């Protein structure tokens, strides 16, 4: 999930936000808050989601 930043004229680093140990996408409140302060945010779910990036992860 990509959350575009509010445009304030200042440059801010991008944030890569991973879901926690429960899997899935993180709640949108944190990415939304960061974007409202000018930070572009990419939230990534890497397991426990149909479109998981590492769905074929093996031990």
TAPELIN-V937760 format. One record per backbone hydrogen bond with DSSP energy under -0.5 kcal/mol. CO is the residue of the C=O (numbers start at 1). NH is the residue of the N-H. If there is no record, write none. Layout:
BEGIN
[[CO,NH] [CO,NH]]
END
This chain:
BEGIN
[[1,43] [2,4] [3,41] [6,8] [15,17] [15,42] [16,18] [17,44] [20,23] [27,30] [27,31] [28,32] [29,33] [30,34] [31,35] [32,36] [33,37] [34,37] [34,39] [35,6] [35,38] [38,40] [40,15] [41,3] [41,43] [42,17] [44,19] [44,46] [45,53] [46,54] [47,24] [49,52] [52,55] [54,57]]
END
